[in-house]
Amino acid sequence: MKSSVVYSLSLAVVLSLSACSTDKIPGVYRIDIQQGNDVTQEMLNQLEPGMTKNQVAYVMGTPLLIDTFHPNRWDYLYSYQPGGEDREQRRITLHFDEADKLIRIDGDTRTVAKADLPQVERQDKNVIVPLTEKKSGLFSKMKSLVGLGDDDEDVEVIEGTNPAKPEIDQQQVPDTDIQ
C-alpha cells in the first residue's frame, strides 16, 4: 500500500515538473509573428529633409504611433518573430518641425545612399505555356511516370485556341480562279 502511494506521488511530481520545461517541443509548428510597419531600406532612402507629413505618409505609410503630447513625432515600430526563434525588433522615429516638415530621422536602422547599396542584377525569365494538351492513355501515363515515356506523343488542341499554322509559300500554291 505504501509503495503504491509513493509511486503515485513520484509519478505526479515527475509529470508536473516536466510540464514546466522551457525546451521547445519538437515537431510542433509555430507561426511567424509579424507586427507593425515593415520599413524597408528603399523607403528610408526616399525620405528627404523638408518633406511634408503627407509626403512622408505616402512613402512610409501610416505610423504605428502618433503621440498626443508630441504630434510632431511619428514612430514606426516593427517586430518579427519567426516560428519559435528570437524576436527581431526595429524602431524608426521621424521628427517634424512646427511647419510639418521632416527635420530628423532616428532609429536603429540607417539610411544609405543609393550609390552605396549593392547592385542586384535583374534576371527576367520567360515561361512558355503551351496551348495544347497531350493525349495519353493509361499505359503511356505509366511509362512517363517511370520515366520511359516519349515526349513526341499525339497532341490534342484545346478548344478555343488557335494553334500556329505553318506559312505557305505562295509560289507552290497553284493559281486557281473561280468564276
C-alpha positions in Angstrom: 0.0 0.0 0.0 2.8 2.4 0.9 4.7 1.6 -2.2 1.8 2.4 -4.5 1.3 5.7 -2.8 5.0 6.5 -3.1 4.9 5.5 -6.8 1.8 7.6 -7.4 3.2 10.7 -5.7 6.6 10.4 -7.5 4.8 10.0 -10.9 2.7 13.1 -10.1 5.8 15.1 -9.2 7.7 14.0 -12.3 4.7 14.8 -14.6 4.2 18.2 -13.0 7.9 19.1 -13.3 8.0 18.0 -16.9 5.2 20.4 -17.7 7.4 23.3 -16.5 10.0 22.6 -19.1 11.2 25.6 -21.1 12.5 23.5 -24.0 10.7 23.6 -27.3 8.6 20.6 -28.1 9.9 19.0 -31.3 7.6 18.6 -34.2 5.2 21.4 -33.1 4.6 24.1 -35.7 4.9 27.7 -34.6 3.7 30.5 -36.7 5.7 33.6 -37.7 4.5 36.6 -35.8 4.8 39.9 -37.6 3.6 43.2 -36.1 3.9 46.8 -37.0 5.1 48.7 -40.1 7.8 46.9 -42.2 10.1 49.8 -43.1 12.4 48.9 -45.9 15.7 50.5 -46.9 14.1 51.7 -50.1 11.5 53.6 -48.1 14.2 55.3 -45.9 16.2 56.3 -49.0 13.2 58.1 -50.4 12.9 60.4 -47.3 14.5 63.8 -47.5 14.6 66.7 -45.0 11.8 69.2 -45.8 9.2 66.7 -46.8 5.6 67.3 -45.6 3.7 64.9 -43.4 1.6 63.9 -46.3 4.6 63.1 -48.5 6.2 61.1 -45.7 2.9 59.2 -45.1 2.8 58.4 -48.8 6.3 56.9 -48.7 6.3 55.2 -45.3 2.6 54.5 -44.7 0.6 55.4 -41.6 2.8 55.5 -38.5 2.1 53.0 -35.7 2.3 55.6 -33.0 1.4 59.3 -33.1 1.9 60.6 -29.5 -0.9 63.0 -28.4 1.6 65.1 -26.4 4.2 65.1 -29.2 2.2 65.4 -32.5 5.4 66.3 -34.4 6.9 62.9 -33.7 5.9 59.7 -35.6 7.1 56.3 -34.5 7.3 53.3 -36.8 7.8 50.0 -34.9 8.3 46.6 -36.5 8.5 43.3 -34.7 9.1 39.9 -36.4 9.5 36.6 -34.7 9.9 33.6 -37.0 8.3 30.4 -35.6 9.8 29.9 -32.1 13.1 31.8 -32.7 14.3 35.0 -31.3 12.3 38.2 -32.0 13.7 40.9 -34.2 12.5 44.5 -33.4 13.2 47.7 -35.3 12.2 51.3 -34.5 12.2 54.4 -36.7 11.2 57.8 -35.3 10.6 60.8 -37.6 10.6 64.3 -36.2 8.8 67.3 -37.8 9.1 71.0 -37.1 6.2 73.4 -36.4 5.5 73.8 -40.2 5.1 70.0 -40.5 8.3 69.5 -42.4 10.6 66.5 -41.8 13.7 67.6 -39.9 15.3 64.4 -38.4 15.2 60.6 -38.6 16.2 58.5 -35.5 16.1 54.8 -35.0 18.1 51.6 -35.1 18.4 51.4 -38.9 20.4 53.7 -41.0 19.8 55.5 -44.3 22.2 54.5 -47.0 22.9 56.4 -50.2 21.7 54.7 -53.4 25.3 54.5 -54.7 26.3 52.5 -51.6 23.6 49.9 -52.0 24.6 46.6 -53.5 23.6 46.4 -57.1 21.3 43.5 -57.8 21.1 42.3 -61.4 17.6 41.7 -62.5 17.1 38.3 -64.2 13.9 38.0 -66.3 12.7 34.6 -67.3 10.1 33.9 -69.9 7.9 30.9 -69.4 6.3 29.4 -72.5 3.0 27.8 -71.7 1.8 25.5 -74.5 -1.8 25.9 -75.7 -2.1 22.2 -76.3 -2.6 19.1 -74.1 -1.0 15.8 -74.7 -3.4 13.0 -75.4 -2.2 9.9 -73.5 -3.7 6.7 -72.3 -3.1 4.8 -69.1 -0.1 2.9 -70.4 1.7 6.0 -71.7 1.0 7.7 -68.4 2.5 4.8 -66.5 5.6 4.9 -68.8 6.0 8.7 -68.3 5.6 8.2 -64.5 8.5 5.7 -64.5 10.5 8.0 -66.9 10.3 5.9 -70.0 7.6 7.9 -71.8 8.1 9.6 -75.2 8.0 13.3 -75.4 6.7 13.2 -79.0 3.2 11.9 -78.4 -0.1 12.9 -80.1 -1.2 16.4 -79.3 -4.8 17.4 -78.8 -5.7 21.0 -79.4 -7.7 22.7 -76.6 -11.0 24.2 -77.7 -10.9 27.9 -78.2 -7.3 28.1 -79.0 -5.7 28.9 -82.4 -2.6 26.7 -82.9 0.1 28.2 -85.0 -0.4 27.4 -88.7 2.6 26.8 -91.0 3.2 29.6 -93.5 2.5 28.5 -97.1 4.8 29.6 -99.9 2.7 31.3 -102.5 4.9 30.0 -105.3 3.9 26.4 -104.5 0.1 27.1 -104.4 -1.5 26.6 -107.9 -3.2 29.7 -109.2 -6.9 28.8 -109.4 -9.5 31.4 -110.2 -13.1 30.5 -109.6 -15.6 32.1 -112.0 
